[in-house]
Amino acid sequence: MEDKVTLELSRDEALVLEGLFARFEHVHSLALKHNAEFIALSRISGQIEKALTEPFQSDYMTLLGAARSRVAEGYEGLAPGVSQ
């Protein structure tokens, strides 16, 4: 059973982020174009920081690597915007 983290954002924040993600899908570059994009991402980041204990654990890098593997399982090749 997978643990869940619930995030909240306003409709405006959701619309701003949807625009950011749509632009990323089109140009494969994740560059912020407006302060609102930074603010919306910061709001989500703050909520994630409050929800997780893993970043404070001594084996954080191992936990992060395992989470990355689980999330990307089955994805072939490099995703758009990913470099090694």
For each residue, the residues with C-beta under 8 A, 3 or more apart:
1:
2:
3:
4:
5: 48 51 52
6:
7: 44 47 48
8: 47
9: 13 14 17 40 43 44
10: 13 14
11: 14 15
12: 15 16 36
13: 9 10 16 17 36 39 40 43
14: 9 10 11 17 18
15: 11 12 18 19
16: 12 13 19 20 34 36 37 40
17: 9 13 14 20 21 37 40 41 44
18: 14 15 21 22
19: 15 16 22 23 37
20: 16 17 23 24 30 32 33 37 40 41
21: 17 18 24 25
22: 18 19 25 26
23: 19 20 26 27 33
24: 20 21 27 28 29 30 80 81
25: 21 22 28 80
26: 22 23
27: 23 24
28: 24 25 80 81
29: 24 81
30: 20 24 81
31:
32: 20 37 38 41
33: 20 23 37
34: 16 37 38
35: 38 39
36: 12 13 16 39 40
37: 16 17 19 20 32 33 34 40 41
38: 32 34 35 41 42
39: 13 35 36 42 43
40: 9 13 16 17 20 36 37 43 44
41: 17 20 32 37 38 44 45
42: 38 39 45 46
43: 9 13 39 40 46 47
44: 7 9 17 40 41 47 48
45: 41 42 48 49
46: 42 43 49 50
47: 7 8 43 44 50 51
48: 5 7 44 45 51 52
49: 45 46 52 55
50: 46 47
51: 5 47 48
52: 5 48 49 55
53: 56 57
54: 57 60 63 64
55: 49 52 60
56: 53 60
57: 53 54 60 63
58:
59: 62 63
60: 54 55 56 57 63 64
61: 64 65
62: 59 65 66
63: 54 57 59 60 66 67
64: 54 60 61 67 68
65: 61 62 68 69
66: 62 63 69 70
67: 63 64 70 71
68: 64 65 71 72
69: 65 66 72 73
70: 66 67 73
71: 67 68
72: 68 69 75
73: 69 70
74:
75: 72 79
76:
77:
78: 82 83 84
79: 75 82
80: 24 25 28
81: 24 28 29 30
82: 78 79
83: 78
84: 78
